[in-house]
């Protein structure tokens, strides 16, 4: 039996559309994740961008997180913090609440096999505290003490 060109192209476009959409069960799992693991971590870095209306910032960290990332985009900012104190490009010590929600093995396999995405958990980050670091004075020593040894 000969396939018509129309039915062949229709299946191709359906396949592309299906590849772009997650199955309903996967969407439901992602929407209903339970963040069970909470950890307060301390990292130094600087602010890349500030989104006052969205209560978010982007930050660059000097020490990587456990998953290897050094940039956090869209970091939620605690309501207790004042945006007037934020300065881009200045070194801070950040206190970040990291919450983790593990994904089912079935969803992990779907993401890997269908979308070539290695992901076994969803993370949520909230900036709880930031302290300006005095980096400049740490690097400035008196010249006479520099060569004493």
N, C-alpha and C positions, 0 to 999 in steps of 0.2 A: 504494500500500500504506500502510495506517495503522500508525503505530508505537504500540505500547502504552506506557502511562505508565511501567510498570515498567522497560522496557528503556531508555527515555529517561533516567530518574532514575539508573539503574545506570551509564550512560555518563557522566553528570555527576559522580557520586561517584568513578568511576575516573579522570576527568580531574583532579579536585581532588587525589586521592591521588597521581597521577603528577606533578602540578606541585609537590607538596611533597617528593618524593623525587628525589634526583639519580640519573641513570643510573649503572649499575655502573661503566662505563668512567671516568666523571667522579670517582666516589668513589675508584677505584683510583689515578687520577692524583694526586688530592689527598693520599692516604695515602702515596704514594711519591715526593713531591717531593724534589728535591735542592737543599739550600741551598748555592748556589755563590758568592754574593757576600757577603762579610763586611766590615764596616766598624765601627771603634770611633769613636763620636761622643761629644761632650761637650755637655751641655745643663744649664742651671740650672732649678730648679723645686722642688717640694715633694712630700712623700709625702701621699697622700690616705688610704690604708688599707694595713694590714699583715696578711698571711695567713701566719703563722709555720708552721703545719702543712703548707701547700701550697708553701712557699718562694717566695712571690710578694708583690708590692706593686702598688698602683695609684699612679701619679704624674701630676702636672700639670706640664707643661713651659712655660717662658716663651717659648722659641724653638721654632717648629714643626719637625717632622721633614720630610724631603723629600716625603712624601706628604700633608702638610698637617695631620696630627694633632698635638694638643697634650696629649692625655691618653692614657696607655698603661695599660690595665687588664690585670692578670695578668702583670706584668713578672716574668720568672724572676729569682731572686736567686742569685748565685754562692754556692757553699758556703763560700767564704772570708770572707764578710761576717757580722758579728755583729748579730743583730736587737736586741740590747740598746742598740746605738748609734743605732737609728732613732728619729726623733721626727717625729710628724705635724705638718704645717703650718710646719715650719722650712725655710729655704731652703738647698738643697744644690747642689753641682755634681755631676751624675751622669755617669759613664762607662758608656755603654751599647753592648753588642755588638749590632749590627743584622745579621741574616742575611736574605737574600732568595732566594726560589725563584720563578722566572718560571713562569707557567702557559701551556699551549699556546693557540694562537689559537682552536682548536675549543672548548676549555673556556671561554675568555674570552667567546666569542660566545654559548655556551649560557647562561652566567650573566647576560649582558646582556639577551639576547632573551627568555629564559624567566622569569628571576627579577628583572629590572630592577636588576641588581647590577653596578656598574662595578668590576671587579677583574681585574687582569692578573698579580698576584703574591701570594705568601703571605710574610708577614714573621714573624720570630721575634726576640724581644728578650731580652737577658740583662743585668741590672745587674751590672757588674764591679767598680765602685768608687763610693763617694760621699764627698764632702768637704763638711763644714759650711762654709757661706759666712758671712763676717762682714759681713752687709748693714747691720746697725744702725750700726756704727761708720763705715761709708762715708757715711751720710747725716747724721751728726752732725759739724758743723764748729764751730769756735769762733765765737761771735757777732761778734767784732770783725773777723775775716777775711772774713765773709760779704759786707760792703758795701765792701770796699777798692777795687774797680774803679770 
